[in-house]
Amino acid sequence: MNNALKDGSKLLSKNKITYTVVRFIASGGQGEVYEVEDKTTGNCFALKWYFKHSATPYQRKLIERLIDRGQTDQRFLWPIDIIERDGLFGYVMRLRPPEYKSILDLMKRRAEPTFAALCMAGINLADGYQSLHSQGLCYRDISFGNLFFNPADGDVLICDNDNVTVNKDADGNTEGTPRFIAPEIITHNRYPSTETDLYSMAVLLFYMFMLHHPLEGAIEANIKCLDAKAMEKIYGREPIFIWDPVNPSNRPVPGYQENAIVFWNIYPQYIRDMFTQAFTAGLRDINKRIVEKQWKEVIVRLKNSIMYCGYCKSENFYDLQKVKSGVPHPCWQCNGHVTLPPRIKIGGQLVMLNHDTILYEHHTKNNFNFTVPIGRITQHPSKPGRWGLTNSSPDNWTLTKQNGENIVVSPTKTAPLQSGAKINFGTAEGEIHQ
């Protein structure tokens, strides 16, 4: 490949910073991405360098507007500087750390996050786009290529922000990525907007949790040539959700579209109901699409419900509907019986108290803040098998036993997991169940 920029090349930016090209990273439809270094500070950045057909005056104006607006959310690798040379240009952004992986890495099993980390990635994804949309902006191109996540903790980074425009801007130069574009854009009935972003985000979330596309079932499997006309039918004019409860004509094909079958059956009914709405009523009515707050709430609920199989140690999900119907909790991995761990109910949230459970500020303030731990499950140092909830916050808790006795649980101290006991965290109260 003859890269446009050679290693060692010197480039002067609009902000009068000299960058040196370190290496070529990747190439896409609009241009190439390089690692560049500011020799003055020793800091490295990423440079997206546009191909000639993409280096338009409109694109230049769009980048300048984004730089002037400035970054308001660190999850976005926002344009921070412009470089010009020989009539072409590109923009500088923060460099993505190597531990962050793409959703394609997840699909191809090159990244194996826990369900807990995957849930955090989903929460952070929805929260990031909510932050963008709250500013009256539209991303336009939510897809595989612009989301990266840390498999260790679910932190996310969103790149390719050069297509971000004001909501419903008819002059934008991209409508999205095939398979992620909302049906109304494919049929030329609407311009990209926050509502079409919501559709694309739902597709991306489905890929993340099901490792499959929500519209690719028997109909796609039976098409011999997936050309433009066939794709317009599947994703635009006649989209059918693979798990549509009314229309079963597009069910996934066993042995060919196996991920869709296996993973759909792993998750509790409430997450399946959310995806069902997104890809039935939400396919055709933009007012019935799942908004970011709804996704965050349901994925937090999913994360809270994680419990472990005592035989193979796999993560499973507590499903209240199964419990109410008397159905046992078989492990999806080994089919062994999953014993319910102790649980704590805080407001409307039910949290499984596993050996590694951490309570965050979110659990007592319902603010989606998972950066401030307030408590964690710990084992008694001299009595193996006896577990408690250790106070990681700076405030005292009050433990009320079933007999009415109150005990102060100061910071670093541990509350025993006694069924029926209540813990007052100051901003909320939780009740322990065994």
MOFENSUL-V678164 format. One record per pair of residues at least 12 apart in sequence whose ideal C-beta (glycine too) atoms are under 10 Angstrom apart, sorted by the first residue. I is the first residue (numbers start at 1). GAP is how many residues later the second one is. Records with the same first field share a line. If there is no record, write none. Layout:
I = GAP ; GAP
//
This chain:
1 = 23 ; 26 ; 31
3 = 18 ; 20 ; 21 ; 24 ; 29 ; 31 ; 46
4 = 17 ; 20 ; 23 ; 27 ; 28 ; 30 ; 45 ; 46 ; 47 ; 48 ; 81 ; 82 ; 84 ; 86
5 = 16 ; 19 ; 27 ; 29 ; 31 ; 42 ; 44 ; 78 ; 80 ; 83 ; 85
6 = 15 ; 18 ; 28
7 = 13 ; 14 ; 15 ; 16 ; 17 ; 27 ; 28
8 = 12 ; 13 ; 14
9 = 12 ; 13 ; 25 ; 27 ; 76
10 = 26 ; 29 ; 75
11 = 23 ; 25 ; 36 ; 38 ; 72 ; 73 ; 74 ; 79 ; 81
12 = 71 ; 72 ; 73
13 = 23 ; 25 ; 32 ; 34 ; 67 ; 68 ; 69 ; 70 ; 71 ; 77 ; 78 ; 79
14 = 50 ; 53 ; 67 ; 68 ; 69 ; 70 ; 75 ; 77 ; 78
15 = 52 ; 65 ; 66 ; 67 ; 68 ; 77
16 = 65
17 = 19 ; 21 ; 22 ; 23 ; 24 ; 28 ; 63 ; 64 ; 66 ; 75
18 = 18 ; 19 ; 20 ; 21 ; 22 ; 65
19 = 15 ; 16 ; 17 ; 18 ; 19 ; 20 ; 21 ; 24 ; 25 ; 26 ; 28 ; 62 ; 64 ; 73
20 = 15 ; 16 ; 17 ; 18 ; 19 ; 24
21 = 13 ; 14 ; 15 ; 16 ; 26 ; 28
22 = 12 ; 13 ; 14 ; 15 ; 22 ; 23 ; 25 ; 73
23 = 12 ; 13 ; 14 ; 21
24 = 25
25 = 21 ; 22 ; 23 ; 70 ; 71
26 = 20 ; 22 ; 119
27 = 22 ; 24
28 = 20 ; 23 ; 26 ; 117 ; 118 ; 132
29 = 22 ; 24 ; 25 ; 116 ; 145 ; 148
30 = 18 ; 19 ; 20 ; 21 ; 23 ; 24 ; 25 ; 29 ; 130 ; 132 ; 133 ; 143 ; 144
31 = 16 ; 17 ; 18 ; 19 ; 20 ; 21 ; 22 ; 23 ; 24 ; 28 ; 57 ; 58 ; 59 ; 60 ; 131
32 = 15 ; 16 ; 17 ; 18 ; 19 ; 58
33 = 13 ; 14 ; 15 ; 16 ; 57 ; 60 ; 62 ; 63 ; 126 ; 127
34 = 12 ; 13 ; 14 ; 15 ; 56
35 = 12 ; 60 ; 61
36 = 13 ; 47 ; 54 ; 56 ; 59
37 = 58
38 = 43 ; 54
43 = 51 ; 52
44 = 50 ; 51
45 = 32 ; 35 ; 36 ; 46 ; 47 ; 48 ; 49 ; 50
46 = 31 ; 44 ; 45 ; 46 ; 47 ; 48 ; 49 ; 50 ; 113
47 = 34 ; 36 ; 43 ; 44 ; 45 ; 46 ; 48
48 = 15 ; 29 ; 31 ; 35 ; 41 ; 42 ; 43 ; 44 ; 45 ; 111 ; 112 ; 113 ; 114
49 = 34 ; 36 ; 39 ; 40 ; 41 ; 42
50 = 13 ; 38 ; 39 ; 40 ; 41 ; 112
51 = 37
52 = 34 ; 35 ; 36
54 = 34 ; 35 ; 36 ; 108 ; 119 ; 120
55 = 29 ; 32 ; 33 ; 34 ; 35
56 = 33 ; 117
58 = 113 ; 114 ; 115
59 = 30 ; 32 ; 103 ; 104 ; 114 ; 115
60 = 22 ; 24 ; 29 ; 31
61 = 110
62 = 17 ; 29 ; 100 ; 101 ; 102 ; 103 ; 107 ; 109 ; 110 ; 111
63 = 16 ; 18 ; 19 ; 26 ; 27 ; 28 ; 98 ; 99
64 = 15 ; 18 ; 27
65 = 14 ; 99 ; 100 ; 101
66 = 12 ; 13 ; 14 ; 25 ; 71 ; 95 ; 96 ; 97 ; 98 ; 99
67 = 12 ; 13 ; 14 ; 15 ; 24 ; 25
69 = 66 ; 68 ; 95
71 = 22 ; 23 ; 90
72 = 59 ; 60 ; 62 ; 63 ; 65
73 = 54 ; 55 ; 56 ; 57 ; 58 ; 59 ; 61 ; 62 ; 85
74 = 20 ; 54 ; 81 ; 83
75 = 49 ; 50 ; 52 ; 53 ; 54 ; 56 ; 57 ; 72 ; 73 ; 80 ; 81 ; 82 ; 83
76 = 17 ; 18 ; 52 ; 53 ; 55 ; 56 ; 63 ; 70 ; 80 ; 81 ; 82 ; 83 ; 84 ; 85 ; 88
77 = 16 ; 17 ; 18 ; 19 ; 69 ; 71 ; 80 ; 81 ; 82 ; 83 ; 84
78 = 13 ; 15 ; 16 ; 80 ; 81 ; 83 ; 84 ; 86
79 = 12 ; 13 ; 14 ; 82 ; 83 ; 85
80 = 12 ; 13 ; 14
81 = 12
90 = 72
91 = 70 ; 71
93 = 66 ; 67 ; 68 ; 69
94 = 63 ; 65
96 = 52 ; 61 ; 63
97 = 51 ; 53 ; 58 ; 60
99 = 12 ; 49 ; 50 ; 51 ; 52 ; 53 ; 54 ; 56
100 = 47 ; 48 ; 49 ; 50 ; 51 ; 52 ; 55 ; 56 ; 57 ; 59
101 = 12 ; 20 ; 46 ; 47 ; 48 ; 49 ; 50
102 = 42 ; 43 ; 44 ; 45 ; 46 ; 47 ; 57
103 = 18 ; 22 ; 40 ; 41 ; 42 ; 43 ; 44 ; 45 ; 46 ; 101 ; 104 ; 105 ; 108
104 = 40 ; 41 ; 103
105 = 39 ; 43 ; 44 ; 46
106 = 12 ; 15 ; 38 ; 43 ; 45 ; 101 ; 102 ; 105
107 = 37 ; 100 ; 101 ; 104 ; 105 ; 152
108 = 103
109 = 102
110 = 41
111 = 38 ; 39 ; 40 ; 41
112 = 39
113 = 36 ; 37 ; 38 ; 39 ; 40 ; 41 ; 95
114 = 37 ; 38 ; 39 ; 40 ; 192 ; 200 ; 201 ; 242
115 = 94 ; 151 ; 152 ; 187 ; 188 ; 190 ; 191 ; 199 ; 200 ; 201 ; 202
116 = 37 ; 38 ; 186 ; 187 ; 190 ; 199 ; 238 ; 240 ; 241 ; 242
117 = 32 ; 33 ; 34 ; 35 ; 36 ; 37 ; 38 ; 186
118 = 31 ; 33 ; 36 ; 90 ; 91 ; 181 ; 184 ; 185 ; 197
119 = 35 ; 89 ; 90 ; 180 ; 181 ; 182 ; 183 ; 184 ; 185 ; 186 ; 187 ; 196 ; 198 ; 251
120 = 29 ; 30 ; 32 ; 33 ; 34 ; 35 ; 36 ; 179 ; 180 ; 183 ; 250
121 = 26 ; 27 ; 28 ; 29 ; 30 ; 32 ; 33 ; 34 ; 35 ; 84 ; 87 ; 88 ; 178
122 = 27 ; 32 ; 34 ; 79 ; 82 ; 83 ; 86 ; 87 ; 149 ; 173 ; 174 ; 176 ; 177 ; 178 ; 180 ; 181
123 = 31 ; 33 ; 169 ; 172 ; 173 ; 174 ; 175 ; 176 ; 177 ; 179 ; 180 ; 239 ; 245 ; 247
124 = 23 ; 25 ; 26 ; 29 ; 30 ; 31 ; 32 ; 33 ; 34 ; 172 ; 175 ; 244 ; 246
125 = 17 ; 22 ; 24 ; 29 ; 31 ; 33 ; 76 ; 79 ; 80 ; 83 ; 167 ; 170 ; 171 ; 174
126 = 30 ; 72 ; 75 ; 76 ; 78 ; 79 ; 164 ; 165 ; 166 ; 167 ; 168 ; 169 ; 170 ; 171 ; 172 ; 173 ; 242
127 = 29 ; 165 ; 166 ; 168 ; 169 ; 241 ; 243
128 = 19 ; 28 ; 29 ; 30 ; 73 ; 164
129 = 13 ; 18 ; 29 ; 65 ; 68 ; 69 ; 71 ; 72 ; 75 ; 163 ; 166
130 = 64 ; 71 ; 161 ; 162 ; 163 ; 165 ; 166 ; 238
131 = 161
132 = 26 ; 29 ; 32 ; 35 ; 62 ; 65 ; 160
133 = 34 ; 60 ; 61 ; 62 ; 64 ; 65 ; 68 ; 158 ; 159
134 = 60 ; 158
135 = 29 ; 31 ; 32
136 = 30 ; 31 ; 32 ; 58
137 = 24 ; 27 ; 28 ; 29 ; 30 ; 32 ; 57 ; 60
138 = 25 ; 26 ; 27 ; 28 ; 29 ; 30 ; 31 ; 34 ; 53 ; 54 ; 55 ; 56 ; 57 ; 58 ; 59
139 = 19 ; 21 ; 22 ; 24 ; 25 ; 26 ; 37 ; 53 ; 55 ; 57 ; 58 ; 61 ; 62
140 = 20 ; 21 ; 23 ; 24 ; 25 ; 27 ; 29 ; 32 ; 33 ; 34 ; 35 ; 36 ; 37 ; 41 ; 45 ; 51 ; 52 ; 53 ; 56 ; 57 ; 60
141 = 19 ; 20 ; 21 ; 22 ; 23 ; 31 ; 33 ; 34 ; 35 ; 36 ; 39 ; 40 ; 51 ; 56 ; 59
142 = 16 ; 18 ; 34 ; 35 ; 38 ; 39 ; 50 ; 54 ; 55 ; 56 ; 57 ; 58 ; 59 ; 60 ; 61 ; 62 ; 63
143 = 17 ; 33 ; 34 ; 35 ; 36 ; 37 ; 38 ; 57 ; 60 ; 61 ; 64
144 = 33 ; 35 ; 36 ; 59 ; 60 ; 63
145 = 14 ; 15 ; 32 ; 35
146 = 12 ; 13 ; 14 ; 15 ; 17 ; 31 ; 58
147 = 12 ; 13 ; 54 ; 57 ; 60 ; 61
149 = 59
153 = 217
154 = 149 ; 216
155 = 216
160 = 14 ; 17
162 = 12
163 = 12 ; 13 ; 29
165 = 26 ; 27 ; 28
167 = 24 ; 25 ; 26 ; 27 ; 28 ; 30
168 = 22 ; 23 ; 24 ; 25 ; 26 ; 27 ; 28
169 = 22 ; 23 ; 24
170 = 21 ; 22
171 = 20
172 = 19 ; 20
174 = 18
175 = 13 ; 15 ; 16 ; 17 ; 21
176 = 16 ; 20 ; 21 ; 23 ; 24
177 = 23 ; 26
178 = 50 ; 53 ; 54 ; 57
179 = 21 ; 24 ; 28 ; 34 ; 35 ; 36 ; 37 ; 52 ; 55 ; 56
180 = 16 ; 17 ; 19 ; 20 ; 21 ; 22 ; 23 ; 24 ; 27 ; 33 ; 55
181 = 15 ; 18 ; 19 ; 22 ; 50 ; 54 ; 55
182 = 13 ; 14 ; 15 ; 16 ; 17 ; 18 ; 20 ; 21 ; 53 ; 54 ; 57 ; 100 ; 101 ; 104 ; 107
183 = 13 ; 16 ; 32 ; 49 ; 52 ; 53 ; 54 ; 55 ; 56 ; 100 ; 101
184 = 12 ; 15 ; 52 ; 99 ; 100 ; 102
185 = 14 ; 15 ; 50 ; 51
186 = 45 ; 46 ; 47 ; 48 ; 49 ; 50 ; 51 ; 53
187 = 45 ; 49 ; 50
188 = 48
189 = 47
190 = 96
193 = 93
194 = 92 ; 95 ; 97 ; 98
195 = 87 ; 90 ; 91 ; 92 ; 94 ; 96
196 = 90 ; 93
197 = 92 ; 95
198 = 80 ; 84 ; 88 ; 91 ; 92 ; 93 ; 94 ; 96 ; 97
199 = 79 ; 80 ; 83 ; 84 ; 87 ; 90 ; 91
201 = 77 ; 88 ; 89 ; 90 ; 91 ; 94
202 = 12 ; 72 ; 73 ; 75 ; 76 ; 77 ; 80 ; 81 ; 87 ; 88 ; 93
203 = 12 ; 32 ; 75 ; 76
205 = 66 ; 69 ; 70 ; 73 ; 85 ; 90 ; 93 ; 94
206 = 35 ; 36 ; 54 ; 57 ; 58 ; 69 ; 72 ; 73
207 = 52
208 = 91
209 = 54 ; 55 ; 57 ; 58 ; 62 ; 66 ; 90 ; 93
210 = 32 ; 33 ; 42 ; 49 ; 50 ; 51 ; 52 ; 53 ; 54 ; 56 ; 57 ; 61 ; 62 ; 65
211 = 47 ; 48 ; 49 ; 51 ; 52
212 = 30 ; 40 ; 45 ; 46 ; 47 ; 48 ; 49 ; 50 ; 51 ; 52
213 = 21 ; 22 ; 29 ; 39 ; 44 ; 46 ; 47
214 = 25 ; 26 ; 27 ; 28 ; 29 ; 30 ; 36 ; 46 ; 61 ; 62 ; 64 ; 65 ; 69
215 = 19 ; 20 ; 21 ; 23 ; 24 ; 25 ; 26 ; 27 ; 29 ; 35 ; 64 ; 68
216 = 18 ; 19 ; 26 ; 34 ; 36 ; 37 ; 41 ; 44
217 = 17 ; 23 ; 24 ; 25 ; 26 ; 27 ; 31 ; 32 ; 33 ; 34 ; 35 ; 36 ; 39 ; 40 ; 43
218 = 22 ; 24 ; 30 ; 31 ; 32 ; 33 ; 34 ; 35 ; 38 ; 39
219 = 14 ; 15 ; 19 ; 20 ; 21 ; 23 ; 30 ; 31 ; 32 ; 34
220 = 13 ; 14 ; 15 ; 22 ; 30 ; 32 ; 33 ; 36 ; 37
221 = 29 ; 30 ; 31 ; 32 ; 35 ; 36
222 = 31
234 = 16
238 = 12
239 = 40 ; 41 ; 44 ; 45
240 = 39 ; 40 ; 43
241 = 34 ; 35 ; 36 ; 37 ; 38 ; 39 ; 41 ; 42
242 = 15 ; 18 ; 19 ; 22 ; 33 ; 37
243 = 17 ; 18 ; 21 ; 29 ; 32 ; 33 ; 36 ; 37
244 = 32 ; 35 ; 36 ; 39
245 = 27 ; 28 ; 31 ; 35
246 = 34
247 = 33
252 = 12
262 = 70
263 = 69
265 = 67
266 = 48 ; 49 ; 50 ; 51 ; 66 ; 67
267 = 35 ; 38 ; 50 ; 52 ; 65
268 = 30 ; 33 ; 34 ; 37 ; 48 ; 49 ; 50 ; 51 ; 52 ; 53 ; 54
269 = 50 ; 51 ; 52 ; 53
270 = 28 ; 31 ; 32 ; 35 ; 47 ; 49 ; 50 ; 51
271 = 24 ; 27 ; 28 ; 30 ; 31 ; 34 ; 46 ; 48
273 = 25
274 = 16 ; 20 ; 21 ; 23 ; 24 ; 25 ; 27 ; 28
275 = 15 ; 23
277 = 12 ; 13 ; 17
278 = 12 ; 16 ; 17
293 = 75
296 = 66 ; 72
297 = 51 ; 52 ; 69 ; 71
300 = 49 ; 51 ; 60 ; 62 ; 63 ; 66 ; 68 ; 70
301 = 16 ; 17 ; 47 ; 48 ; 49 ; 50
302 = 15 ; 16
303 = 14 ; 48 ; 49 ; 67
304 = 13 ; 14 ; 39 ; 40 ; 42 ; 45 ; 46 ; 47 ; 48 ; 53 ; 55 ; 58 ; 59
305 = 12 ; 13 ; 14 ; 15 ; 38 ; 44 ; 45 ; 46 ; 47
306 = 12 ; 35 ; 45 ; 46 ; 48 ; 50 ; 51
307 = 22 ; 24 ; 31 ; 32 ; 33 ; 34 ; 36 ; 45 ; 46 ; 47 ; 50
308 = 23 ; 30 ; 31 ; 33 ; 44 ; 46 ; 47 ; 48
309 = 20 ; 21 ; 22 ; 23 ; 24 ; 25 ; 26 ; 27 ; 28 ; 29 ; 30
310 = 21 ; 26 ; 27 ; 28 ; 29 ; 31
311 = 20 ; 22 ; 23 ; 24 ; 25 ; 26 ; 27
312 = 19 ; 20 ; 21 ; 22 ; 23 ; 24 ; 26
313 = 18 ; 20 ; 21
314 = 17 ; 18 ; 19 ; 20 ; 22 ; 24
315 = 16 ; 17 ; 18 ; 23 ; 39
316 = 13 ; 14 ; 15 ; 16 ; 17 ; 20 ; 22 ; 36
317 = 12 ; 15 ; 21 ; 35
318 = 20 ; 22 ; 23 ; 25 ; 32 ; 33 ; 34
320 = 30
323 = 17
340 = 12 ; 93 ; 94
341 = 12 ; 13 ; 14 ; 16 ; 36 ; 46 ; 76 ; 93
342 = 12 ; 15 ; 35 ; 45 ; 46 ; 47 ; 75 ; 76 ; 77 ; 90 ; 91 ; 92
343 = 14 ; 74 ; 76 ; 87 ; 88 ; 89 ; 90 ; 91
344 = 13 ; 15 ; 19 ; 31 ; 33 ; 45 ; 71 ; 73 ; 77 ; 78 ; 79 ; 86 ; 87 ; 88 ; 89
345 = 77 ; 84 ; 85 ; 86 ; 87 ; 88
346 = 13 ; 16 ; 17 ; 18 ; 20 ; 77 ; 79 ; 81 ; 82 ; 83 ; 84 ; 85
347 = 16 ; 17 ; 18 ; 19 ; 81 ; 82 ; 83
348 = 18
349 = 13 ; 14 ; 15 ; 17 ; 79 ; 81
350 = 80 ; 83
351 = 12 ; 79
352 = 25
353 = 22 ; 23 ; 24 ; 34 ; 35 ; 36 ; 64 ; 79 ; 80 ; 81
354 = 23 ; 33
355 = 21 ; 22 ; 23 ; 24 ; 32
356 = 20 ; 21
357 = 18 ; 19 ; 20 ; 30 ; 32
358 = 12 ; 15 ; 16 ; 17 ; 18 ; 19 ; 34
359 = 14 ; 15 ; 16 ; 17 ; 18 ; 30 ; 31 ; 32 ; 33 ; 34 ; 64 ; 66 ; 71
360 = 12 ; 13 ; 14 ; 15 ; 16 ; 32
361 = 12 ; 13 ; 32 ; 64 ; 66
362 = 12
363 = 12 ; 62 ; 64 ; 65 ; 67
364 = 29 ; 59 ; 60 ; 61 ; 62 ; 63 ; 64 ; 65 ; 66
365 = 60 ; 61 ; 62 ; 63
366 = 61 ; 62
367 = 60
372 = 20 ; 21
373 = 17 ; 19 ; 20
374 = 15 ; 17 ; 18 ; 19 ; 20 ; 21 ; 23 ; 37 ; 51 ; 52 ; 53
375 = 13 ; 14 ; 15 ; 16 ; 17 ; 18 ; 22 ; 34 ; 39 ; 40 ; 48 ; 50 ; 55
376 = 12 ; 13 ; 14 ; 15 ; 16 ; 38
377 = 12 ; 13 ; 37 ; 40
378 = 12 ; 14 ; 36
379 = 35
380 = 34 ; 36
381 = 33
386 = 28 ; 30 ; 31
387 = 27 ; 29 ; 30
388 = 21 ; 25 ; 26 ; 27 ; 28 ; 29 ; 30
389 = 20 ; 24 ; 25 ; 26 ; 27 ; 28 ; 32 ; 34 ; 41 ; 43
390 = 19 ; 21 ; 22 ; 23 ; 24 ; 25
391 = 17 ; 18 ; 19 ; 20 ; 21 ; 22 ; 23 ; 24 ; 32 ; 34
392 = 19 ; 20
393 = 16 ; 17 ; 18 ; 19 ; 32 ; 33
394 = 16 ; 17
395 = 14 ; 15 ; 16 ; 30 ; 31 ; 32
396 = 12 ; 13 ; 14 ; 15 ; 17 ; 28 ; 29 ; 30
397 = 12 ; 13 ; 14 ; 16 ; 18 ; 26 ; 27 ; 28 ; 29 ; 32 ; 33
398 = 17 ; 24 ; 25 ; 26 ; 27 ; 28 ; 31
399 = 14 ; 15 ; 16 ; 17 ; 19 ; 22 ; 23 ; 24 ; 25 ; 33
400 = 20 ; 21 ; 22 ; 23 ; 24 ; 29 ; 31
401 = 15 ; 17 ; 19 ; 20 ; 21
402 = 16 ; 17 ; 18 ; 19 ; 20 ; 30
403 = 17 ; 18
405 = 16
406 = 16 ; 18
407 = 14 ; 16
409 = 14 ; 15 ; 16
415 = 15 ; 17
416 = 16
417 = 15 ; 16 ; 17
418 = 14 ; 16
419 = 12 ; 13 ; 14 ; 15
420 = 12 ; 13 ; 14
421 = 12 ; 13
//
